[in-house]
């Protein structure tokens, strides 16, 4: 919903809402949504330099996590995974109002070129609506950026479901998915470059 539409709804609240209290509840909920999700959506669609990652994360108050184990990436996540020698990614956690964002910066050796950035938001079943709203907000953002709504795919299984969208152009490939089930509720955005 755009600010223009919110303004229109607020200006004409007598036509849209039965009471001022109903309008205020709507306005506060909408502002909370906009503030929460605008802070969690800072996508890097232009490939950053590896040397810039610390500065980028400092802006977003990301806290670095240094794994003591090897982390690899599958071809499902990164179509060119087998074409590069990928190092263990740089991992940061950004605190948000609703949930935190896990950032993974995968880079190749020996050239230190970032090949993939993974954004991940995890939640429990109680946060399903918030995660779904984040998925839709991200989809709107990428659809506007790429000029089309993306290629959608839905999967339903006994204990979990997944929906995914893919966008790409000559430079960048974006894959977003949401997994939901009893034990797993996650939205992930994967950005890679050609």
Number of C-alpha atoms within 10 A of each C-alpha: 8 8 10 9 10 16 12 12 17 18 11 11 17 12 10 13 15 10 11 12 10 12 17 14 10 16 16 11 11 14 12 14 16 15 11 17 19 13 14 21 14 10 15 11 16 11 16 15 11 16 11 10 14 15 11 13 17 13 8 16 15 20 16 16 14 11 11 7 7 8 11 12 17 10 10 8 16 20 13 16 17 11 9 12 13 21 17 19 23 18 19 22 19 18 16 16 12 17 18 16 21 20 24 19 21 24 22 18 11 10 9 14 17 21 21 24 26 23 21 20 21 18 18 14 15 9 15 18 10 17 24 17 14 21 23 12 17 19 21 14 15 23 16 11 12 14 10 12 16 19 11 13 11 11 10 11 8 6 10 14 15 17 16 20 20 19 21 18 10 7 11 15 18 21 21 24 21 24 20 22 16 9 11 16 22 22 24 20 23 19 25 24 19 11
